[in-house]
Amino acid sequence: MTMNKIAAFLKEAGVFFLATADGAQPKLRPLGLFLEMDGKLLFGVGDYKDVCHQLQADPLCEIAAVKPDGHWLRYTGRAVFETDPKYAAAALEASPDLKNIYNEQTGYKLAMFHLEDAAAYDIAVAGAGERLD
């Protein structure tokens, strides 16, 4: 499946969950920010947050989402952070409320990443699942 299908799934689900590792302890948190740009599906987290530090220390992660019809997505890969500020700028334009958090006054920055070496599966409640990528 293409990035478009994964993005459509995430859009329909609304909220999705990002799993990282903090040493031997898994960590899970809800997210909603993503965008498609330059052929990549990009996600954003605060550069000052534990989630960002966890992804930098161990980039293996997983995203899970559930649609109202019960299908769920498993998107697993290795987080690669973007260095071009155009991605954070585009994310803030797409989600203007985040400008209240990520700005020069707070000093907080939005760290954008995409997944490489990734696999995505659309899994029915009672099914084996279909690979999306």
PLY file of the C-alpha trace (Angstrom):
ply
format ascii 1.0
element vertex 133
property float x
property float y
property float z
element edge 132
property int vertex1
property int vertex2
end_header
0.00 0.00 0.00
1.11 3.51 -0.64
1.58 6.30 1.86
-1.79 7.64 0.65
-3.58 4.57 2.00
-1.80 4.77 5.34
-2.59 8.49 5.57
-6.25 7.85 4.70
-6.41 5.22 7.44
-4.88 7.60 10.01
-7.21 10.41 8.96
-10.27 8.23 9.40
-9.02 6.96 12.77
-8.33 10.49 14.01
-6.15 9.62 16.99
-3.37 7.08 16.69
-0.83 5.72 19.14
2.96 5.79 18.94
4.90 3.12 20.83
8.54 3.66 21.75
10.97 2.07 24.19
12.45 3.67 27.27
15.15 1.14 28.09
13.27 -2.10 28.65
9.97 -0.29 29.30
7.58 0.23 26.37
5.89 3.64 26.23
2.69 4.46 24.37
1.10 7.83 23.71
-1.74 9.23 21.59
-0.92 11.50 18.66
-2.91 13.13 15.90
-0.38 15.10 13.86
0.79 13.71 10.53
1.19 15.01 7.02
2.21 13.77 3.60
4.98 15.70 1.92
7.69 14.89 -0.60
6.50 11.28 -0.81
6.86 10.78 2.95
4.35 10.30 5.73
5.62 12.60 8.48
4.87 12.71 12.18
5.68 15.42 14.70
6.65 15.41 18.37
8.05 18.07 20.66
11.84 18.10 20.61
11.84 18.62 24.38
9.60 15.63 25.15
10.62 12.18 26.35
9.13 10.65 23.19
11.64 12.54 21.05
14.57 11.46 23.24
13.33 7.86 23.20
13.13 7.82 19.38
16.61 9.30 19.12
18.03 6.67 21.49
16.11 3.76 19.91
14.41 4.65 16.61
12.42 1.41 16.34
8.79 2.25 16.91
5.25 1.32 16.03
2.10 3.28 15.24
-1.33 1.77 15.85
-4.75 3.18 14.97
-8.34 1.91 14.94
-11.06 2.98 12.53
-14.75 3.08 13.51
-15.36 -0.09 11.44
-13.01 -2.02 13.75
-10.10 -2.31 11.33
-6.80 -1.43 12.91
-3.48 -0.35 11.53
-0.05 -1.51 12.58
2.73 0.63 11.05
6.19 -0.39 12.21
9.58 0.99 11.28
12.63 3.04 12.17
12.13 6.75 12.92
14.31 9.05 10.83
14.24 12.70 11.88
14.06 15.41 9.25
16.57 18.27 9.32
14.81 20.56 6.84
12.64 23.06 8.79
10.08 23.13 5.95
8.45 19.99 7.38
7.82 21.51 10.82
6.62 24.72 9.15
4.15 22.76 7.01
2.91 20.82 10.05
2.32 24.04 11.98
0.43 25.53 9.04
-1.74 22.40 8.89
-2.34 22.48 12.67
-2.27 26.18 13.62
-3.25 25.53 17.27
0.20 24.00 17.75
1.73 27.42 17.10
0.73 28.26 20.69
3.17 25.57 21.87
5.92 25.59 19.24
7.16 29.14 18.80
10.02 31.51 19.61
8.51 32.58 22.93
8.34 29.04 24.35
11.54 27.91 22.64
9.90 24.56 21.88
10.43 23.08 18.43
8.49 20.46 16.54
10.68 17.52 15.55
9.43 15.80 12.41
10.19 12.21 11.46
9.15 9.54 9.01
9.50 5.76 9.15
12.00 3.81 7.07
12.35 0.04 6.75
8.63 0.13 7.49
5.71 -2.23 7.11
2.03 -1.33 7.42
-0.88 -3.71 7.92
-4.65 -3.16 7.85
-6.05 -5.81 10.18
-9.71 -6.76 10.46
-11.02 -7.66 13.90
-11.27 -11.33 12.93
-8.84 -11.40 10.05
-5.20 -12.07 9.34
-4.51 -8.63 7.94
-3.49 -7.10 4.64
-0.11 -5.51 4.05
-0.60 -1.88 3.02
2.85 -0.89 1.81
0 1
1 2
2 3
3 4
4 5
5 6
6 7
7 8
8 9
9 10
10 11
11 12
12 13
13 14
14 15
15 16
16 17
17 18
18 19
19 20
20 21
21 22
22 23
23 24
24 25
25 26
26 27
27 28
28 29
29 30
30 31
31 32
32 33
33 34
34 35
35 36
36 37
37 38
38 39
39 40
40 41
41 42
42 43
43 44
44 45
45 46
46 47
47 48
48 49
49 50
50 51
51 52
52 53
53 54
54 55
55 56
56 57
57 58
58 59
59 60
60 61
61 62
62 63
63 64
64 65
65 66
66 67
67 68
68 69
69 70
70 71
71 72
72 73
73 74
74 75
75 76
76 77
77 78
78 79
79 80
80 81
81 82
82 83
83 84
84 85
85 86
86 87
87 88
88 89
89 90
90 91
91 92
92 93
93 94
94 95
95 96
96 97
97 98
98 99
99 100
100 101
101 102
102 103
103 104
104 105
105 106
106 107
107 108
108 109
109 110
110 111
111 112
112 113
113 114
114 115
115 116
116 117
117 118
118 119
119 120
120 121
121 122
122 123
123 124
124 125
125 126
126 127
127 128
128 129
129 130
130 131
131 132
